[in-house]
């Protein structure tokens, strides 16, 4: 299976740069923690710093079960500014819902081509 860079989001704070990759593991971690990607977006809207930290952990492959790592991540997000970091997390969540990066036009074109080959 080919892998794509579509949806990879780089989050920059004052001192650290995180590269979030839309993987099945990240998708599953977010589903496990929040009950789905939309629920994660809603949790961000509530201003919950732990939500953003869990999403960053899922996207970077950090083990969210390690309390000290999560506390350090939350501190970094706090220092950089919740709104600054959370705004950078939203495109990652959107990419998780469309990991192939196909637009509606791409999908329609693909269907037309497939119909022409029958």
N, C-alpha and C positions, 0 to 999 in steps of 0.2 A: 504494500500500500504506500502511495506517495505521501509525503508530508509537505505541508505548506507553511509559509511564513505569514499567511493572511491571519490577521487578528492578534499577532504578537504585539504587545503593548509595552513600551518602556516607561516606567514611572520613575521620575527623578525627584528626590527630596534634597534637603540641604547637604546631606553627607553621603547618601547612598543612592544607587540606581538599581531598580528591580526590573527584570525582564519577565513579563507574564506571558506564558504560552498557552493557547487554547488547546488543551489536551483532554482526552476522555477522562483521565484521572482527575484533572481540575474540575471538569463538569460534574463528575460523581461526588467529589468532595463538597462542592457547593450545594448540590442536591441534598447531600446527607445533612449538612449544617443548617440549611435554610428551607428545604423542601422544594427548591427549584431556583432557576436563575431570576425569574420575575420577583420571587420573594426576597432574593438577595438585593435586588434593586430597591425594593420597598424598604428593606432594613437600612440601606444607606440613606434613604430619604428621612429616616427617623434620627439620623445623626449618631449612629452607634459606631464608635471607633473599633470595637471588637469585630464588627462586621467587615469593615475595610481590611483589617489585619488578617482575618480568615480568608478573604478573597485573594489578597496578595500572597498569602501562604500557599493557597491552592494553585495559583498561577505560577509560582516560582518553585513549587515542589517542596517547600518547607513543611516539616512535620508539625501540624497544628496541635498535636498532643504534647509537645514540649513546651511547658509553661514559660520557662525563661526565654526561649526564642520568641514566643508570642508576646511576652511583655516587652521585650526589646523592640519588636516590630511595632507594637502600639505606641511606644515612646517615640520612635522615629516618625511615625505618622502624626502624632501630636505636635512634635517640634516643627515639622514641615507645614502643618496646618491641615486640619481635617478636610476642609472644603477643597483645598488644593489637590490633595491626594485622591479624595473620593471622585472628583471630576475626571481624574485620569484612569480610574478603575472602571467607570461605566462603559467606555468603548471595549474593554476586555470582555465584560459580561455580554455585550451585544455580539461580539465575535463568537462567543461560546454557543450562541443560538444559531449561528450560520458559519460553522468552521470551514466550509468549502469556499466561502467568500463569493458565492454566486449571487448575482442580482436577479431580480424577477425577469429582466430581459434575457439574461444568460440562460435561465431555466426554460423560458419560452422558446428560445432559439434551439436549445438542445432537444426539446420535444419535437419541434418542427423537423429537425434533421433526422431524428429517430423515426418519425412518421414517413419521411421520404425514403428511408432505407427498407421499408417493409414491402 
